[in-house]
Amino acid sequence: MEEVNMREKTRFRLKLAIGVIVILAATGSYGVIQHHRMMTSSRPITTRQIKKRVNYVSHTPSGRKVGQLALIKNPRAPKMKYAKSVVAMDAKTGQILYQRNPNQPRKVASVAKLMTLYLVEQKANHVHGWDQPVKAAQNKQLRKMSYNKKIGGFKFKKSHRYTVRQLFQAAMIQSSNNSAIALGEWVAGNNRTFVKMMNAQAKAWHIKAHFISASGLENDDLKPYGLKVAGNSQAGNMVSAKALAIIAQHLLIQHPGVIKTSRVVSKKVDGQTLYNVNELLPGKAFAKKNLPVDGLKTGFTPDAGFCFVGTEQPKHKDRVITVVLHDVKDMTDTRSLMYFVNANPRA
């Protein structure tokens, strides 16, 4: 009699286990749980793992994709009605949390500077070069550009030398185009070679990006200063939203100190005050106390529209990277996207 009862209990437990598995498979939870275990390992992610995880999509036993598309299909997902391309990424794992038109290359204005700043970080840290002087002001065309209120951003005084650190701050905080180009020339020796380096790095990362400018300016603004490298008079950098998220991820993982600069609201450098136009930073127009934004890069040209690569780290969660391209309303979609990602559990 006891043996019969044991068999009945065993059958019941087996049926219960099968029922749980079926429910998990139907809801996609099984794949989410497995993905969560993989991504929340106590061992830190290495940069070699980024490439493997950046396109990670788990599957349920029935074969249905979960994880990457879970938030996108959420009925409460924001409509993102203003921007043309959108991506949200977990900065640690590379998991795509939300996307729309992620792989369509677009003009991206000054957010292209993220590739420039990454390559500057690579050299400056390797050669201990942050305090090295850069002969930026000796370039007559860059000096002339620096005094153009529309596209300059940091005035180069004749016969004056600026350090790599000062130009990096000018390029990041105030998005100075002449400073970004000067930094590229410092890295590679000249502007044309640096643009080739940008494209080589994009190719190494297998991302959809084609660069013709270290600053993000388009050729109609570069040509008068002799800085046109390739393409017709209307050409500009063409980069996808997902590519920008990957560039930002490499920058943040390999050079996390960049946040110390990107979160600065204003700073005086060599007698000039730099102003950050990231309106989500504390004290700015779109800032919210429960949205801890501390970077990363803004951009705008008439052709590219408002572009923004943002980053924030919610309490007890991984850092988030958001990319919003060709937006017609500055920061609105970015803020909606960050709120949505923060409010929902990640796979």
VOBAKE-966675 format. One record per residue (C-alpha): x, y, z. Coordinates in steps of 0.25 Angstrom, whole numbers, plus 5000, padded with zeros to 4 digits. Example, Ala and Ser with C-alpha at 12.3 -4.5 7.8 and 13.67 -1.06 7.14 Angstrom:
BEGIN
<X 5049 Y 4982 Z 5031> .
<X 5055 Y 4996 Z 5029> .
END
This chain:
BEGIN
<X 5000 Y 5000 Z 5000> .
<X 5011 Y 5010 Z 5003> .
<X 5018 Y 5006 Z 4990> .
<X 5005 Y 5009 Z 4983> .
<X 5004 Y 5023 Z 4990> .
<X 5019 Y 5026 Z 4986> .
<X 5016 Y 5023 Z 4972> .
<X 5004 Y 5032 Z 4972> .
<X 5012 Y 5043 Z 4978> .
<X 5023 Y 5041 Z 4968> .
<X 5013 Y 5042 Z 4956> .
<X 5007 Y 5055 Z 4962> .
<X 5021 Y 5061 Z 4964> .
<X 5024 Y 5057 Z 4949> .
<X 5011 Y 5063 Z 4944> .
<X 5013 Y 5076 Z 4952> .
<X 5028 Y 5077 Z 4947> .
<X 5023 Y 5075 Z 4932> .
<X 5012 Y 5085 Z 4934> .
<X 5022 Y 5096 Z 4939> .
<X 5031 Y 5094 Z 4928> .
<X 5019 Y 5095 Z 4918> .
<X 5015 Y 5108 Z 4924> .
<X 5029 Y 5113 Z 4924> .
<X 5030 Y 5109 Z 4909> .
<X 5017 Y 5116 Z 4906> .
<X 5020 Y 5129 Z 4912> .
<X 5035 Y 5130 Z 4908> .
<X 5039 Y 5130 Z 4923> .
<X 5049 Y 5118 Z 4922> .
<X 5057 Y 5125 Z 4912> .
<X 5057 Y 5137 Z 4920> .
<X 5062 Y 5130 Z 4932> .
<X 5073 Y 5123 Z 4925> .
<X 5077 Y 5136 Z 4919> .
<X 5077 Y 5143 Z 4932> .
<X 5086 Y 5133 Z 4938> .
<X 5096 Y 5134 Z 4927> .
<X 5096 Y 5150 Z 4928> .
<X 5096 Y 5151 Z 4943> .
<X 5109 Y 5143 Z 4945> .
<X 5117 Y 5148 Z 4956> .
<X 5129 Y 5148 Z 4946> .
<X 5131 Y 5162 Z 4939> .
<X 5129 Y 5163 Z 4924> .
<X 5142 Y 5164 Z 4916> .
<X 5142 Y 5173 Z 4903> .
<X 5145 Y 5160 Z 4896> .
<X 5131 Y 5155 Z 4900> .
<X 5124 Y 5168 Z 4895> .
<X 5124 Y 5163 Z 4880> .
<X 5118 Y 5149 Z 4884> .
<X 5107 Y 5155 Z 4893> .
<X 5103 Y 5168 Z 4886> .
<X 5093 Y 5160 Z 4877> .
<X 5089 Y 5150 Z 4887> .
<X 5075 Y 5144 Z 4886> .
<X 5070 Y 5132 Z 4895> .
<X 5060 Y 5122 Z 4891> .
<X 5049 Y 5115 Z 4898> .
<X 5048 Y 5100 Z 4896> .
<X 5037 Y 5102 Z 4885> .
<X 5047 Y 5111 Z 4878> .
<X 5041 Y 5124 Z 4880> .
<X 5050 Y 5136 Z 4882> .
<X 5050 Y 5143 Z 4895> .
<X 5059 Y 5153 Z 4902> .
<X 5063 Y 5163 Z 4891> .
<X 5049 Y 5164 Z 4886> .
<X 5042 Y 5163 Z 4900> .
<X 5041 Y 5178 Z 4903> .
<X 5039 Y 5182 Z 4888> .
<X 5026 Y 5174 Z 4888> .
<X 5021 Y 5179 Z 4901> .
<X 5008 Y 5186 Z 4899> .
<X 5012 Y 5197 Z 4908> .
<X 5025 Y 5200 Z 4900> .
<X 5026 Y 5215 Z 4896> .
<X 5022 Y 5218 Z 4882> .
<X 5035 Y 5226 Z 4880> .
<X 5027 Y 5235 Z 4870> .
<X 5037 Y 5246 Z 4867> .
<X 5050 Y 5238 Z 4864> .
<X 5053 Y 5230 Z 4852> .
<X 5063 Y 5220 Z 4858> .
<X 5064 Y 5215 Z 4872> .
<X 5072 Y 5205 Z 4880> .
<X 5073 Y 5202 Z 4895> .
<X 5084 Y 5193 Z 4900> .
<X 5089 Y 5188 Z 4913> .
<X 5103 Y 5193 Z 4914> .
<X 5109 Y 5182 Z 4921> .
<X 5104 Y 5170 Z 4913> .
<X 5101 Y 5176 Z 4900> .
<X 5086 Y 5171 Z 4901> .
<X 5077 Y 5179 Z 4892> .
<X 5065 Y 5184 Z 4900> .
<X 5058 Y 5191 Z 4890> .
<X 5060 Y 5195 Z 4875> .
<X 5053 Y 5201 Z 4863> .
<X 5060 Y 5202 Z 4850> .
<X 5073 Y 5199 Z 4857> .
<X 5082 Y 5195 Z 4845> .
<X 5078 Y 5207 Z 4835> .
<X 5090 Y 5216 Z 4833> .
<X 5087 Y 5230 Z 4835> .
<X 5094 Y 5244 Z 4836> .
<X 5097 Y 5245 Z 4851> .
<X 5103 Y 5259 Z 4853> .
<X 5112 Y 5260 Z 4865> .
<X 5109 Y 5247 Z 4872> .
<X 5119 Y 5242 Z 4862> .
<X 5130 Y 5248 Z 4871> .
<X 5128 Y 5236 Z 4880> .
<X 5137 Y 5228 Z 4870> .
<X 5147 Y 5240 Z 4870> .
<X 5147 Y 5240 Z 4885> .
<X 5149 Y 5225 Z 4886> .
<X 5161 Y 5226 Z 4877> .
<X 5167 Y 5237 Z 4885> .
<X 5165 Y 5230 Z 4898> .
<X 5172 Y 5218 Z 4892> .
<X 5185 Y 5226 Z 4889> .
<X 5185 Y 5236 Z 4900> .
<X 5184 Y 5224 Z 4911> .
<X 5195 Y 5216 Z 4903> .
<X 5205 Y 5227 Z 4902> .
<X 5201 Y 5235 Z 4915> .
<X 5197 Y 5246 Z 4906> .
<X 5186 Y 5254 Z 4913> .
<X 5196 Y 5265 Z 4916> .
<X 5203 Y 5265 Z 4903> .
<X 5202 Y 5279 Z 4895> .
<X 5194 Y 5278 Z 4882> .
<X 5198 Y 5288 Z 4871> .
<X 5184 Y 5291 Z 4868> .
<X 5185 Y 5306 Z 4867> .
<X 5196 Y 5305 Z 4856> .
<X 5185 Y 5299 Z 4846> .
<X 5180 Y 5312 Z 4840> .
<X 5167 Y 5306 Z 4835> .
<X 5164 Y 5300 Z 4848> .
<X 5167 Y 5313 Z 4855> .
<X 5157 Y 5320 Z 4845> .
<X 5147 Y 5309 Z 4848> .
<X 5148 Y 5311 Z 4863> .
<X 5143 Y 5325 Z 4861> .
<X 5131 Y 5321 Z 4853> .
<X 5119 Y 5322 Z 4864> .
<X 5111 Y 5312 Z 4856> .
<X 5121 Y 5301 Z 4855> .
<X 5133 Y 5304 Z 4864> .
<X 5131 Y 5302 Z 4879> .
<X 5145 Y 5305 Z 4885> .
<X 5153 Y 5317 Z 4880> .
<X 5168 Y 5314 Z 4876> .
<X 5177 Y 5325 Z 4879> .
<X 5188 Y 5327 Z 4870> .
<X 5202 Y 5321 Z 4874> .
<X 5195 Y 5315 Z 4886> .
<X 5196 Y 5300 Z 4890> .
<X 5185 Y 5292 Z 4896> .
<X 5186 Y 5279 Z 4903> .
<X 5179 Y 5266 Z 4898> .
<X 5171 Y 5267 Z 4911> .
<X 5166 Y 5281 Z 4908> .
<X 5162 Y 5278 Z 4894> .
<X 5155 Y 5265 Z 4898> .
<X 5147 Y 5273 Z 4908> .
<X 5144 Y 5283 Z 4898> .
<X 5139 Y 5272 Z 4888> .
<X 5131 Y 5264 Z 4898> .
<X 5125 Y 5275 Z 4906> .
<X 5122 Y 5286 Z 4896> .
<X 5123 Y 5277 Z 4884> .
<X 5134 Y 5286 Z 4878> .
<X 5136 Y 5282 Z 4863> .
<X 5150 Y 5288 Z 4862> .
<X 5155 Y 5281 Z 4875> .
<X 5150 Y 5268 Z 4870> .
<X 5157 Y 5269 Z 4856> .
<X 5170 Y 5274 Z 4864> .
<X 5170 Y 5262 Z 4872> .
<X 5168 Y 5253 Z 4860> .
<X 5181 Y 5259 Z 4854> .
<X 5188 Y 5257 Z 4867> .
<X 5184 Y 5242 Z 4867> .
<X 5187 Y 5239 Z 4853> .
<X 5196 Y 5250 Z 4848> .
<X 5186 Y 5256 Z 4838> .
<X 5171 Y 5257 Z 4836> .
<X 5170 Y 5248 Z 4824> .
<X 5178 Y 5237 Z 4831> .
<X 5169 Y 5238 Z 4844> .
<X 5156 Y 5236 Z 4836> .
<X 5162 Y 5223 Z 4830> .
<X 5165 Y 5219 Z 4844> .
<X 5151 Y 5221 Z 4848> .
<X 5146 Y 5213 Z 4837> .
<X 5156 Y 5202 Z 4840> .
<X 5151 Y 5201 Z 4854> .
<X 5137 Y 5200 Z 4849> .
<X 5141 Y 5189 Z 4840> .
<X 5148 Y 5182 Z 4852> .
<X 5135 Y 5183 Z 4860> .
<X 5126 Y 5178 Z 4848> .
<X 5117 Y 5190 Z 4850> .
<X 5109 Y 5198 Z 4839> .
<X 5117 Y 5211 Z 4839> .
<X 5124 Y 5219 Z 4828> .
<X 5131 Y 5231 Z 4833> .
<X 5136 Y 5243 Z 4825> .
<X 5138 Y 5253 Z 4837> .
<X 5144 Y 5253 Z 4850> .
<X 5135 Y 5263 Z 4856> .
<X 5121 Y 5259 Z 4850> .
<X 5120 Y 5271 Z 4841> .
<X 5115 Y 5269 Z 4827> .
<X 5123 Y 5272 Z 4814> .
<X 5116 Y 5285 Z 4812> .
<X 5122 Y 5290 Z 4825> .
<X 5135 Y 5284 Z 4823> .
<X 5139 Y 5288 Z 4809> .
<X 5141 Y 5303 Z 4812> .
<X 5152 Y 5299 Z 4821> .
<X 5159 Y 5289 Z 4812> .
<X 5154 Y 5277 Z 4821> .
<X 5146 Y 5269 Z 4811> .
<X 5151 Y 5255 Z 4810> .
<X 5141 Y 5247 Z 4802> .
<X 5127 Y 5248 Z 4796> .
<X 5119 Y 5259 Z 4789> .
<X 5116 Y 5273 Z 4795> .
<X 5104 Y 5267 Z 4803> .
<X 5111 Y 5255 Z 4808> .
<X 5113 Y 5252 Z 4823> .
<X 5116 Y 5241 Z 4833> .
<X 5106 Y 5229 Z 4831> .
<X 5104 Y 5221 Z 4843> .
<X 5093 Y 5212 Z 4849> .
<X 5087 Y 5213 Z 4862> .
<X 5091 Y 5199 Z 4866> .
<X 5106 Y 5203 Z 4862> .
<X 5106 Y 5215 Z 4871> .
<X 5101 Y 5207 Z 4883> .
<X 5113 Y 5197 Z 4880> .
<X 5123 Y 5209 Z 4879> .
<X 5117 Y 5215 Z 4892> .
<X 5118 Y 5201 Z 4899> .
<X 5133 Y 5199 Z 4895> .
<X 5136 Y 5213 Z 4900> .
<X 5128 Y 5211 Z 4913> .
<X 5134 Y 5198 Z 4916> .
<X 5149 Y 5200 Z 4912> .
<X 5149 Y 5215 Z 4917> .
<X 5139 Y 5217 Z 4928> .
<X 5145 Y 5230 Z 4932> .
<X 5139 Y 5237 Z 4920> .
<X 5126 Y 5238 Z 4929> .
<X 5134 Y 5248 Z 4938> .
<X 5135 Y 5257 Z 4925> .
<X 5121 Y 5254 Z 4919> .
<X 5113 Y 5258 Z 4932> .
<X 5120 Y 5272 Z 4933> .
<X 5109 Y 5282 Z 4931> .
<X 5119 Y 5294 Z 4929> .
<X 5134 Y 5296 Z 4931> .
<X 5144 Y 5307 Z 4929> .
<X 5156 Y 5302 Z 4920> .
<X 5167 Y 5311 Z 4917> .
<X 5158 Y 5323 Z 4920> .
<X 5146 Y 5319 Z 4912> .
<X 5134 Y 5313 Z 4918> .
<X 5129 Y 5300 Z 4911> .
<X 5114 Y 5297 Z 4912> .
<X 5107 Y 5284 Z 4911> .
<X 5095 Y 5283 Z 4903> .
<X 5090 Y 5269 Z 4908> .
<X 5077 Y 5274 Z 4914> .
<X 5075 Y 5261 Z 4922> .
<X 5087 Y 5264 Z 4931> .
<X 5084 Y 5269 Z 4946> .
<X 5079 Y 5283 Z 4946> .
<X 5076 Y 5283 Z 4931> .
<X 5062 Y 5285 Z 4925> .
<X 5058 Y 5270 Z 4923> .
<X 5065 Y 5265 Z 4935> .
<X 5057 Y 5256 Z 4945> .
<X 5062 Y 5252 Z 4959> .
<X 5058 Y 5237 Z 4956> .
<X 5066 Y 5237 Z 4943> .
<X 5081 Y 5237 Z 4946> .
<X 5086 Y 5241 Z 4933> .
<X 5101 Y 5244 Z 4932> .
<X 5104 Y 5244 Z 4917> .
<X 5107 Y 5243 Z 4906> .
<X 5107 Y 5251 Z 4893> .
<X 5097 Y 5260 Z 4886> .
<X 5097 Y 5264 Z 4871> .
<X 5089 Y 5272 Z 4862> .
<X 5090 Y 5277 Z 4847> .
<X 5078 Y 5280 Z 4838> .
<X 5080 Y 5267 Z 4830> .
<X 5082 Y 5258 Z 4842> .
<X 5072 Y 5264 Z 4852> .
<X 5073 Y 5263 Z 4867> .
<X 5082 Y 5251 Z 4870> .
<X 5086 Y 5246 Z 4884> .
<X 5094 Y 5235 Z 4890> .
<X 5090 Y 5235 Z 4904> .
<X 5094 Y 5226 Z 4916> .
<X 5089 Y 5225 Z 4931> .
<X 5090 Y 5214 Z 4942> .
<X 5078 Y 5211 Z 4950> .
<X 5079 Y 5207 Z 4964> .
<X 5083 Y 5192 Z 4965> .
<X 5083 Y 5190 Z 4950> .
<X 5093 Y 5190 Z 4939> .
<X 5096 Y 5203 Z 4931> .
<X 5087 Y 5206 Z 4919> .
<X 5091 Y 5212 Z 4906> .
<X 5080 Y 5218 Z 4897> .
<X 5081 Y 5223 Z 4883> .
<X 5071 Y 5232 Z 4877> .
<X 5074 Y 5237 Z 4862> .
<X 5067 Y 5247 Z 4854> .
<X 5058 Y 5252 Z 4865> .
<X 5049 Y 5264 Z 4862> .
<X 5047 Y 5267 Z 4877> .
<X 5060 Y 5268 Z 4885> .
<X 5060 Y 5258 Z 4897> .
<X 5046 Y 5254 Z 4897> .
<X 5047 Y 5240 Z 4892> .
<X 5060 Y 5237 Z 4899> .
<X 5053 Y 5240 Z 4913> .
<X 5041 Y 5232 Z 4909> .
<X 5050 Y 5220 Z 4905> .
<X 5059 Y 5221 Z 4918> .
<X 5046 Y 5221 Z 4927> .
<X 5041 Y 5209 Z 4919> .
<X 5054 Y 5201 Z 4920> .
<X 5056 Y 5204 Z 4935> .
<X 5041 Y 5200 Z 4938> .
<X 5042 Y 5186 Z 4932> .
<X 5050 Y 5174 Z 4936> .
<X 5062 Y 5170 Z 4927> .
<X 5063 Y 5156 Z 4921> .
END
